[in-house]
Amino acid sequence: MHGLCTCQNQHSSSGQAEVVPPQWLPEYNIDQNYTILLPLFNQLTHFHCKVKGIYSRYLIGGDVNDTNIRPIPPLDPLHVLWIISLHPSLRHAVIDGLVNRNGYISLVLGQTIATLEGLTHLKLHVPARYPVTPYDLQQLFFNCPPSLESLEIFAEIRSSRGCLVNDVEISENDHNIVGPSSEPRKDPLCKLKKLRLPIIRSPKGYSTDSIDSILKHCPALETWTAIDFCIDSVNDAVANAISLSCRNIRHVIVPPQHYLYGAGAVPHSLAGLPQNQLETIHWMDFINMGDPPETMMQLFQRHSNSLREIRFERSGSIDKKVLDAILSTCGSLELLKVTQEQSNRDRFIPEDLVVSEWVCHNLQHLELFIEVPEGNSSDQSNLEEGSTSEASTGRDALRQLYRQVGLMTKLKTLDLKRQDTYSDLKYHEVPLPQLLTLEDGESGAMGCLSMLAGLADLRELRGSVRVDTLEVSKRMGQREVIWMAQHWPVLKVAEFLPESYAKTPGFEVPAHLQWLQEQNPRLRLCCE
C-alpha cells in the first residue's frame, strides 16, 4: 500500500525542494537530519493517502539503495498533514489510517484543513481501535473551510480518557477549539451537501445541544448519514433541527449502529421535511425493535412520488405492511433491494408481496428474499392427494407474484432469492418453482416463464435461477431458451451455472445453454 497523489495539471516544478514545516507542527516530531524531498505541484487538486503504508525512507533524503541506512519508522501522520499544507490548491483529500497517538493530530488537522480555502471534499478513515474524542470532532468540524461540500468521517467517538460517553457535547463555543487565527469558524457551511459524522459507542449517542450545534451549520445538506440517538428528547431534537436547518435533505443513509434503537427513530426525525422530497434511503443492518410499522409506512407514503431508491441491507424483521406500502405507493421507485443474512429467519412469503397492486412501474432493479413454504413447490397443475388449501393459496400467490414482476416492463435486473425458514441450503441450491419453465399442455405441468414476457429490457437475471438443480434440470430445456432468446434479447448475465464452472474439470455446459449463448454471444452464464 502506498500514498497516492493525483495531479490534474501536468505542469509541476521539477527537481526536489526543501520545504519549511508550518509553525503549528510540533518541533519534536521533526527529525532535523532529514528533509522531506517532494516535487511541489503547482496545481495539485487530489490527494489520497493511506498513512499506514507510507514509509518515510522513500520520502526523506538519503540513498534508498544504501544498505547502511538506518531503519526509519512509517511516516508520521503529522508529516502527511505537512505535505497537505504545502498544496493550498487541494480540492479533494482522502486520508486513510489517521491515528491521534500523541494528541496533536486533531489540532494540526483542524488548522491544516482551515488553510485549504478551495477544499470541497474531505474523507477521513480512522481505525476502530483508535477512537476519536468529542474534542477531535470539534477541532475538525468547526475549522472546515466554507468551500467544503462533502465531509465524511469514518470513525468512532469515545471520551478522551477512553471510557464510554454518556452525552457527547459538540459545540462551536468551546474555548478549546483552536484555528489558524485562534478562532473557530462561526459561519455555517453553506455549500456542505454531504455529511457523515463518527458513530458513538454509547447508549445515549449525541446530545441535543450537539445536534443543534452541528446541523445548524449545514443549511444546504442533501445527503445525511444518520447519527446515533435513541432517547425521545434527542429524537425530537433531531427532527426539530432538521426541520429548521436542513430542509434540503434528499438522501438518507443509516449505517450499522453499535447500540440498537427503534426503527421509528430515523423516520420520526425526518418528519419535518417537505413532502415528496426524499429520493434515496439506504438502511444497513435494519432491525425492528418492536416499533409499530405505521411510522415507517408514513415515511414512504409521504415521499411516494420522489423516492427512487430504497435499500435494506442485511435486514431483519421488516414488517410486511412496510413492504406493501413501498410497492403499492412509490410510483417513482427505480431500485428496491432487501437483503438478509442467512441466519435471519424472517422472510417474505409470496402472500406478503401481492397484498396490493404494484404501482412502481419505473422499477429497474428488484432484489428480494422470498420464502416458499413447504408444499408450495410442486410443478403439478392439480393438488396432490393430502395437500392443503394453504398450499394451493401459496402457489396462487407465487404465480401472482411472477405476474406482478412481469408488469414491471422497465426492469433491468431481477434478483429473487429463495431462502426457506427451516433450511440451511443456500439460495442457489433451492430454485424458485416454475420461474424458468413454460406450461406444458400435454403433460399438464405448470410453468410461469411466459408471465415475464414484458421484460424486454432485462439485462441481469440473478438469484435462485440455477439450472443445475434437479427440479429445474428436469423441466427447463430447448423450448425455454428459445423463448428467452426471443423475449430477452439484451440479457447479459444469467446466474444459471456455478461461478467456477469454466474451471471445473469435466463440467459440460448443457446443450440448450450452449445454443442460447450462440444466439447471444454477450451472455454470461454465471455471476463473476
N, C-alpha and C positions, 0 to 999 in steps of 0.2 A: 504494500500500500504506500501511497506517496501523496504529497501535496500537488495540487493541480492549479495552475494559473492560466486562465483563458483570456487572451487579448483579442479584441475585435479590430483593433487598429494595428497594422503591421509595423508602423513606424515606432521604433524604440531606441533609446540611447544604447550605443554599443559599448562593449567592454564592461569592466567591473567598477563599481563606485563605492566609496567608503561613505557610510551614512551615519548620522548622529542620532542616537536614541532620543525620543521625546522626553520632556522634562519629568513627566509623571511616571516613567518607567523606573522602578526601584533599582538603585545603582548596584545593590549587592547581587543582583541577578545577572549582571553583565560581566562576562569574562574579558578583561581588558587585553588578554593576549590574543584574542581572536576578533576578527571583524567580519560582519555579515557581508558577503560579496554576492550581490544580485544585480541583474540589469534593471534599471529603473524604467519601467514602461510609462510613456507619457500619457497613454490613453487606456490604461488597464481598467476594464469595466467589470469583469467577473473574476471572483476569487473563490476557489473551492479547496479546502484544506482538511485533511484527516490528520489531526495532530499526532496521534499515536504512532503513525508510520513515518514521520519525518525524522531523519537523523541529521543532526547539525554538522557532522563531518562533511556532508555534501553541500552545505550552505555556508560554511565558515572557512576562512582562508586556510590553506595548507594543501599539501600534495596528498590526494586521496590514495595514491598508489604507494605512498611511503609506508612500509610495513612497521616502521618505528613510531608512527604517530600514535599518541596515547588515546585510549578509547574516550569518546565523548558521548554523554547521555543523549537521549532523544531531545529534540528541540523543545524548549520550554514554551508553554502557551503564551507567556509574555513576549517571547520573540516573534511568535506568529502575529500577535497584535501589533508589534513594532512594524512588521512587514506591511500589515494592512494600513497603518498610519502613513506609510510612505506613498500611498496611492490614493489621493483625495478624490480621484475621478471614479472610484468604485461605485457601481450601481447594485450589483448582486454579490452577496457574501454568504458562504456556507462554511461553518466551522464545525467539524465533527470530532468529538472527543475532548472538548474543552473541560478541563478539571481545575477547580479552585482549591488547589492544595495549600497555598500559602496565604490565602485571604486577600491577596491583591488583585486577583483576576477580575472580579466583578467591578472593582473600582476602575481598573485600567480599561476594561472592556467598555464600560459606560463612557469614559472620556474619549476613547478612540472612536467609538461609533458617533459620538456627538460632533466630531470634526468632519464627518463624511456628509457634506451638505447635499450630495446628489444620490445618496443611498436610497434605493427603492425596495429591495428585498433582502431580508436577513433571516437566516435559518441557523439555529444552534442545536446541536445534539450533545447532551451531557450524559455520560454513563450512569445507569441507575444506582450503581454502588457509590456514586459521589453526588448525593443530593445537594441541591442548592438551598439557600435560605431566603426568607422574605426580603432581607436586605439586598441580596444579589438581584432579585427581580426588580426591586425599586431602582437600583443603580442603572439597570439596563433600560427599563421601560420609560422612566422619566428623563432619560438622556437621549432617547431616539430622536433623530433629526426630523423636521416637519415633512421632508420629502418621502418618508417611508410609506410604502404601500402594502407590504406584507411582512409580518413578524410571526415566526414560528419557533417556539422554544420547546424542544422535546427533552423534558427533564422532570424531576420530582422535587417537591419542596418539603423540607423539614426545618426545624428551628436551627439556629446557629450552633447549638450545643448537641445537635444530633437526635434529640428526643422528638416525639410526635407533637405537631402543632395543634392546639385546640381551636384557635381562631387566628387565621393568618391575616395580619394587618398590612395592607399595601397602601401607602399614601404619598402623594406628591409633596405634602407638607412636612415630611420627616426631615429634621435638620441634619441627618447623617448623609443625605444624598449630596454627592459632590459632582459637579460638572466642570467643564473646562473653565468656566467663569465662577465656579463655586455656587452656582445657582441652577437648580433643575429646571427643565422646560415646564412652563406653565400653560402654554397654549395647547389646544388639542391637536391631535394628529389628523388633520383634515383630509389627508389622502390615504389613510390606512383603510384598506378594504378587506384584509385577511388577518385574523388573529388566532393564534394558538398559545395559551398560557401553560405553565407547568401544572401537572397534576399534583395533588396533595395527599400525602399519607396521613390522613386524619379523618375521623368520623364526621367532623363538622365541616371541613373544607374551608373555602374562602369566607371571610366575614362580610357582613352587609356593607360596612364602610369601604372595604377593599374593592368590592364590586362596583360601588358608586365611583370610587376614585379612578378606576381603570376604564370603565365603559363610557364615562362622560368625556374621555379623551378620544373616543372613536366614533364620531358622528357619521362617518362615511362607511362604516363597517358593512360588508356584504357577506363574507364567509366567516362564520364563527364556530370555533371548536368549543363545545360546551364545557364548562369548568365544574369542579366538584362542589356540590351543595346538596344538602338533604334536609335541612331544617326549614320548617314552613316559613319562618320570618325571612330567611335568606332567599328562599324560593320566591317569595313576594318581592323582595328587593331586586332580584334579577329581572323579574317581569316588569317592575316599575322602571328600572334603569334602562332596559331595552326600549320600553315604550316612550321614554323621554329622550333618550340619546342615540339609540341605534335602530332607527326605524327603516333602515335600508337593507337589513339582513335578508338575504335570499338563499343562502346555502348554510346548512347546519350539519356539523359533524359531531357525533357523540362517541368519544374514544372509550376504550376499556377503562373501568374505574377500579381503584383499589377498595373503595368502600361502596357497597351497593346502596342505591337509593331507589325510590319508587319510579316506575316507568312514567308516571304522570308528571314528574318534576320538570323535565325539559319542555314538554308540550305546554304546561302551565306558564313557564317563563316566556313563551313565545306568543302568549295570548294577546299582547298589546300590539302586535304587528298588523299593518293594514291587511285587509282580506285579499286573497289571491295574489300573494307576493312571493312566498317561498317557492323555490324551484327544485332544490335537491335536499334530501335528508339521508344521511349516511350514519347508521347506528351500528356500532361494533359491540359485540358481546351483550346484546339486549337480553335482559332478564326481567320478567314481570314479577314484581314483589307482591302481587295480590291487588294491584290497583284496578279500579273499575275500567273497562275498556272505553267508556264514553269519552274520557279525556283525550285519548289517542284518536278516537274516531272524529272528534270535533276538530282536531288539528288538521287532519287530512280533508275533511269536508270544507273547512274554511279556506283552504288553498287548493281546492279541487281543480280549478281552471288554470293554475300556474305550475303545479308540481309536474316536473319532467322525469325526475329520477328518485326512486325510493330503494334504499338498500338496508337490509337487516343481515349483518354478517355474524355467524356463529351464534345465532339467536336461540332463545328458548322460551316456550310458553307464550307465543304470540296468540292473542285471543282471535278466534275465527271471525268474530264480529269486526275486528280491526281490518283483517284482510278483505272481508266482504265490502267494507266501506271504501277501501282503496280501489278495488276492481269495479265497483258499481258507481263511483262518483268522480274519479280522477280522469277526466276525459282527455287531458293533455299528456298523460303519462307515456314516456318513451322507454323507460327501463324499470323493471321490478325484479329485485334479486333478494331472495330469502334463503340463506344457507344455515345449516345446523351441524353441530358436532355429532359424531357417531354415537356418543353416549347419551345424547338428548332423546328422550322417549316421547316427546310431544310432537306429533306430526299432524299435518292436514290430511284428512281423508277427502275423497272426491266430493262427498256431500257438502263439505265446508266451502268448496270453491265454486259451487253452482247455485248458491242461495239466491243470487240476483243475476240479472243480465249484465255482462261486462260492457262498460262504456269506453274503455281505454283503447280505442281503435287506432291510436297512433303508436301503440306499443311496438318497439323494435327488438327488445331484449327481455326474455322471460326466463327466470330461473327459480324453481321451486322444489321443495322436497315433498313427496306425496307418500302416504301410507295406503297400501291396498290391502284391506283386511282379508284374512284367510277365508277362502270360499268365493272370492270375487275374481279370481284369476282364470276361471275356466274360459276356454275358447269355444265352447259348445253353445249353440243357439238356444237349446232347451235346458231348463233347470234339471240338474241331475237328481235322481231319487234321494230324498233325505235332505236336500238343500233347503235353506230357509228363505223366507221372503226378504229378510235383511240382505242376504247375498244378492238377490235379484235387484234390490234397490241400489246396492253398491255398484253393480255392473251398469245399471242405467245411469247412475251419476257419473261413472267413469266415461261412458260414451258421451254424455252431455258435456263433460269437461273437454274432451277432444273436439267436440263440435264448437265450443266457445273459442278454443285456441285457433281453430280453423278460420274463424271470422276475423282474426287479427291479421289482416292482409298485408300490413307493413312489417310484419315480424321478420327479423334477420337472424336472430339467434334464439333457438328453442332448446332449453336445458331443463328437462323434467327428470328428477332423480327419485327413484323409488327407494324408500328406507322403511322397512316394516318394523313395528314396535318390538316384537319378540324374536327378532332375527339379528344375528351378528354378521350377516352377509353384507358385503359392500354393494353400493348402488348399481355397479356394473354387472353384478352377479345375479340380479333379480330384475328381469325385463318388465317393462310396463305392458300389461296384457293388451293384445290386439293392436297396439300402436303401429307396428310395422307390417301388418298383414292386410290383405284385401279380403272382402267377403267372398265366399265360395258357394255359389248357388247349388252346385251338385252335391257337395258334402254337407251343406248347411252350416259350415264353420263361420264364425263371426270374424269380422275384421273392420278396423276403423281408419285405415290409412287414407281412404278416399275422403274422409272428413277434413283432411289437411290440404285439399286441392287448392285452396285460396292462397296458400303461402308461396306465391310465385317468386318472391324476393328472398326466400330463405337462403342464408349463407352458411349457417352452422347448426348442425343437429347434434346435440350432446346429451349426456345423462344416461338413463337406463335404456340404451338402444343397441347394446352389444348383440351381434348375431351369432356368437359362438356359444350361446346358452342353448340348452336342449329345447326349450319351449319355442324359441324363435327359429332355430335351425330347421325344425320340422315343418314350419309354415311359410317362412319367407323364402321366395325363390325368384325365378326369372320374371314372373308377372309383376312382382312388386318393384323390381329395379327398372323395368321398362316404364312403369308408372312414375317413378321418381325422376327418370331422365326427362320425361315429358312435362312434369309439373314443377320440378325444382331445377330449372336449367342453370342457375348460378350457384348451386351448392358447392362450397369449397372444403368444408370439414364435416365429416360424419364419424361419430365415435363408435363405429361398427366393430373394430378389432382392437386387441390389446396394443399398448404403445410399443412394445418390443417385438411385435410380430415379424417385422422385417429381419430381425437379428436372431430369430429363433430357428435353429436347425430343423429342417423338415416341415416347417409350417407352410401350409399351402392355402393361398387365398381362394375362397370359394369361387367357382366359375362365374356365377352371376355377378359377384362383386368385381371380378376382372372385367366383365363386359361393361359394367357401369363406369369403371374408370376409363375404358376405351372411348365411351361416349362423352365423358367429361374428364379430360386429362388433368385438369387442375385439382380434382377432388383428392383429398387426403382421407384415408380410411381410419385414422386414429388421431388422437389429440397429442401433439408433441409437447 
